[in-house]
C-alpha cells in the first residue's frame, strides 16, 4: 500500500514538473501580458464611432431622377431571348412553354430511321418514353421531342457512332433549332481528351447526358443522367443488396477500389494515386495497368506488382463486403461503378471533380454519397473513418432508396428525367426537394395531387402530423337498391369516424330518389359513375378526408368492425387495411404467378370490397398507371383489386393489413366478391391473368406477403365481454 | 483521430475488475497526468485559440484613424471574374487542411483607407453593415488572426454597394492585398451589384478568382457551387420589431408594397387589383406626407396611409418583383412579416439557394405569367400556405435578420463544400425549430423485410437462477429461427456453470460475463449479436410456446423498427394527480410491451447504450428497475411508432409464482413504474409512447379451420 502511494505521488509531481517545463513559459505570458499585448491586433476592432457609420445603401431602388429610365421589362425579356442561346440556354430563353399549355406535358419520339438501327440502350430509352403516360404519337400536341437517331455514343472511334447527325437533324421539319428537344447522350468526346464534344450542334435542345461536367452544364436546363450499362433492365430492375441494417457496419473492408489505372492521358493522375491509400487491411485499393492494346509500352515500375495484387481480390466480393467504395473518374467523369456501388449499398466516395452528379437538380447526394475531392485523396481514409455509425447506416439506406426509386431500370432513369423537366414547367406545382429525397420518392409522389407534404400518406411522421380522424365511405352499387346495401349504409353511418357516404352508382337503372335511402346522420351523396370497374378509384373531388373506406354493395360490416379497422388504419395510413384477403404465390409448375383467395396462413392482397386506404391512392391509380393497364383492370375479374394492391405495395414495399372480422362474414366473402368467376371450382384464371400482366408491366412482383392479422387487444380472450371495446366482433 | 468514433466494440465484459478503492486512485492519477498533458499541449501548440477568445480589449479608435494607402495609377488590376471558376479549379483546398473540427479558418485584413494618386479616396471607408459583418466573422469560430493558417480571406474593403465605390481603383486596392494571389480563396460580399443603365447582376469590380457572395445573381452570372447567393439586407430588420404572427387567414390575399416598380409591372398589378377587388392591395409611395415622417416607413393607396412594414402582416402573399436589380431588400421585410413571398424575377438565384428549399417558403412565378398570379396562388392548399408562412418567418430569423446571420450562413455554406462529409443536412438548414421538434426521422427508414434465414439472437440476462435459466435455454432452442443464444452472466461473485453442465442445443451458445450487475447489460450491442433481430428474454420466462416465439419473430420481420413483445402495458394520464400513471390492467389499449420477452432491432441496443437521453441509463442501473420502460420510450421517440403486441399473452407470471408477490408488493411496484414514466417523460421533454388498440395474431387465429393446417397452431393463452 505504501509503495503505491509513493508511486502515485512521484508520478503526480513528475507530471506537474513536465507541464511547467514545457508550458510554463506560455502560461506565465498568458496570465500576465495577454491583456495589454494581444488586444490591438487580434480580432476585428470595436470602432469607437461604429454607431455613426453610414448604411451601405438606400434599401429601396436607387431612382435618381437624372438617370435614364430603366428598360421596360418586356423589352428586356425580348432582348434576353436573343442573347442567351446555345451554351447559355435556360428554360426561359430556349424552351417554348406555349407548346405545353394546351395538351399538357406530352412527349413525342421521332420515328426511327429506316436502315439505321439504334443501339440496345437507346432502344430501351425510346421504349421507356413510349411506355410512359406522357407519350404521344402526334407531334402537334407534343411539348417535348426526342430524336429517333441514336445519339448515345458520340465517341468517333466507337462502332455505334452515327455520322452526319447535323445534316440529318437539319432535315427534320420539327427540329426548329433544337427547341423543345431532348437529346440523350452517354459518351461524348474521344481519345485523348474526352471533351464534352458531341459532334453536332445541339442548338437549343436540352441535353440529358452522362458524365456531365459542371462547367458546361446549363443549370435548370440540362439534366445529368447516370451512365448505365447496355444490359440495364428495361423495367423493374434488380433490388438493392442491403439486407440488414447493422450498426456499426459489420463489413470486412472499410473502403475499397478495384479498377484500371491509366498510365497516360486524362484521368490518369487520380487513378495513379489510388494505390497510396491501400493498407492491405481494411482499405483495399487495387489498380491494374492492363487496359488497351499497348499498355506495356507505358508500363511503369509498379505495374507488375500491382497486377499481381489485383488478381487476388474479386470485384464483386469487394462490393459486397465494403462499407465505402471509391468511385473515381475514369476517362470521363462518370463510370459504371457509380450505379454498381449504389446498388450494393457500398457508399460511393466520389473522386470526380466537376462532375454534375446524376439528377443533381433534385437528388440530395450528400445523404447518400461522400463527395470527395481528387486533390485530397489522402484525407479520404480519415474522413470516412470519422463518419458516425448511425450516419453510415443512414447513408446505406439512402443508397438503396435512390437506387430503387430512380436508377434500377432504364424506365426509372428516363421517367425521372421527364419528371424533372415536367416540374420546371409549373414551378408552383412541382415537388419540393423533400419529396424527391424521402421514400417512396418523386416518381410516386405526384405534385398534381398536392404540393403539401402533409397530404401524402407516407410522410406523416417526418412531417409531424397525423391523418384526419374521419373517413369517407365509398360504396359501389351495381344493382338496384338492395337490402344488404341499405344495411351496409346504415352500419357504416353509425361509425363515430364516418364523415360522409358516397354511393358510386354503377347501375343501369337511375339512382333511387333521396327518400328511398335510409335516414342517417352523415351526408349521403350519389355519384353517377361510368360502367368501368376502375371508376371506383377515380379521385372524386367529393372525397375530402384522408381515409377512404371502399365498399361493395354486398359487403356486410358491423359498426364495430369499421371502427376498429379505421383506428388501425390511422396507425398505418400508407397501407391498405381491410377485411377479406387473398394471396399470390409463385406457381413453379406453370412458371407464372398464381392467385388464391382460399384460407391460407399468408395474405398479400386485401380486397377493396371492404378496405380502408388513403385517398392519395385514387390519384396515384388514375394519374400514375397508364390507361392501358387501367382498362385491363376493367376487363378481368377482381383485377382492379389486384392492381390497387400491387400499386400500393410498389409504393410502400410492405404488405397490406388484414384486421379481425366476424367469422360468418369471412366464409361468405369469396362467393360474393366477384360473382361467379371467382368460385373455387374454376380456379382463379382471370385473377391470375391479371396478376401476371400487372407484374409484367411493373417488371417485378411488388406484392409482399404477411403472416399476421391485427385484432383488438382483448380479441376472443377469456375475459368479461364487458371489458372489451369491440365486443360485437366476438359474436359467433 | 475523430472524437466521434468512440464506439466500444467489446463491452462491459472487458472492463478490468478491480476493487473500487484502487480504481479511484488509478483514475485520479490518470486524469491528473492526462490533464497536465492536455494543458501543456494547449499552451504549447494552440496559443491563438485561447488568447483571441479572451481578448475583449475595447478598441477606442475611429474608422477614420486607419492607415492610408496610396494606389499608384499604374498599379495592377485583377482580371475580370472568371465565369468558369469552380471549387476544384479556382479554390486552393490545401490551405484548409484536414482538421478534426471540420471548420475553415477565416482571416480578415485590417482596415485601411485607400486613396488614389491625387489623394482622393477610392470609396467610403466602411459601411455600418460591413462593419457588423466583419465583427460577426471575427466573433465566430471560423475566425483566425493568423494569416498563415487561414483558408479563406475576407478583405476589409467594403464592396457591399457598387455605387459607392470607384471600380478600377477598388480593384487595384484588392490586387495589392498581401495574400491576394489572383484572388484565390478571397471572399467578397456584395449586395447591390451593377449600375445604371444595365445593372449587371454581379459585382463589376474585376476580381479574378475571388469568390463572390452576391445579392442579385442571375443564372448567367452565378457560378454554381462557387459563388454564394446572399440576401439584400434590409435595415428595417434591425429597426422594426414585428412580433411573429400565427398562421391563418389575413386581410389581403395579395399585397404589393414596393415603391420603385416599373410602370409596366404596376399597371399589371393594378389590373389584378381591378379584377379581384379588395383582396388585392397595390401600395405606392406616399406623396402627401407631413414633414418628419420617414417615407420608407409609410405606403399609400388612394390617399389611405399604411404603416410599413406592419402592413405586410395583413397579407397572405406579398409580391417581390424585380427592379433594376434582381435582388430586393423587400424580400427580407416580407419574410419578417411571415408573408409568403411571390417572387417574380426571372432567372434570379434566390438567397442561399444552394441549401435553402425555397419551394417550402415561397411561390416563384415567371414574369410572363403575372396576369395568372391570382389563380396560381389560389391553387395553393391552405395548410401549405400556413406552413409557408411559418417557414418564411423562420428563414428570416435564421438567415436574414442581421448581417451576422448572413455572414455565418455564407461561411457555413463554403465550409460545407470543403468538408462535405461533415456538412449540415437539408433538415438542419430548412426545418424550423417547431418542425424539428415535432417531426420524427426514423433511423431505420428503409422499408425492408429482413430475410427469414437470418434468424434472431436470444439474449438471456441471468444472475444465479441456473435451473430456470437452463429451462429457458432448452425451450428457446426449440424455436426454428433461433440462430444464436447469448447468456449475459450478470453475477460477479459467482462463476457460471461449467461448459459440460449447459444444455446441449443445436445453435451456438455463448456466455458473456459482465463487470457490474447492471440492468443495462441486457441492452448492450454485443459483438456476438450477428443478426438484426434480438430476442431479449428473462431467465424465468418458460411459458412462451415455440410457436408463440416463432410467430413473434415473424411479426418483427414485418415491423423491424418496432418493439415486438407479448404482455402489453399502458400509460395513462392521471387527472387527479396531474401526472402519468402506469397501468397493467387488461385494457383495450397498449403503449408498451415488457422486455421480459421482446423482439427488437439490434440498432436499439446501440441507441440504448450510447444515445439514451439524459441520465436515464444510469438512473435505471441505479434503481434496478424500468429498463423496459426506458427501452419503450427510446424506440417510440426515435421512430414515432407504436409497439406491436403479439398474441393474447397478458402476463409472464406462472401460476405457482403468483402466490409469492402479495398485493402490497404489487402496489409499490406500480408506484415505482409510474415514477419511471414521469421521470422519463420529463427527460425526453415529451411523451413519445403511442397508444394503439390492436395486437398481432396469426392470420387464421381462432378461425374455424383445421388446426394442423395452421402455421402457428400452438399460440398460448393469457
Interface residues (C-beta under 8 A of the other chain):
Chain A: X4 X8 X11 X12 X15 X16 X18 X19 X22 X23 X26 X27 X30 X34 X35 X38 X39 X40 X41 X42 X43 X44 X45 X46 X47 X48 X49 X50 X51 X53 X54 X55 X56 X57 X59 X60 X61 X62 X63 X67 X68 X70 X71 X72 X73 X74 X77 X80 X84 X88 X90 X92 X97 X214 X215 X219 X220 X242 X243 X244 X245 X246 X247 X248 X250 X353 X354 X364 X366 X367 X370 X371 X372 X373 X374 X375 X376 X379 X382 X383 X384 X385 X386 X387 X388 X389 X390 X393 X394 X397 X400 X401 X427 X428 X429 X430 X432 X433 X434 X437 X438 X439 X450 X451 X452 X454 X455 X461 X462 X463 X464 X564 X567 X568 X571 X581 X599 X600 X601 X602 X603 X652 X653 X654 X655 X658 X659 X660 X663 X666 X704 X706 X707 X708 X709 X710 X711 X712 X713 X714 X715 X716 X717 X718 X719 X723 X724 X725 X726
Chain B: X1 X2 X4 X5 X7 X9 X25 X29 X32 X33 X36 X37 X39 X40 X41 X42 X43 X44 X47 X50 X51 X52 X54 X55 X57 X58 X59 X60 X61 X62 X63 X64 X84 X86 X87 X88 X89 X93 X94 X98 X100 X108 X110 X111 X124 X126 X127 X128 X129 X130 X131 X134 X135 X137 X138 X139 X143 X145 X158 X160 X161 X163 X164 X191 X192 X196 X197 X199 X219 X220 X224 X225 X232 X233 X234 X235 X236 X259 X260 X262 X264 X265 X296 X322 X323 X324 X325 X329 X346 X347 X357 X359 X360 X363 X364 X365 X366 X367 X368 X376 X379 X380 X381 X383 X384 X387 X420 X421 X422 X423 X425 X426 X435 X437 X438 X439 X440 X441 X442 X443 X444 X445 X446 X447 X448 X449 X450 X451 X454 X525 X530 X531 X532 X551 X554 X555 X558 X560 X568 X586 X587 X588 X589 X590 X601 X602 X603 X606 X611 X639 X640 X641 X642 X645 X646 X648 X650 X690 X692 X693 X694 X695 X696 X697 X698 X699 X700 X701 X702 X703 X704 X705 X709 X710 X711 X712 X717 X718
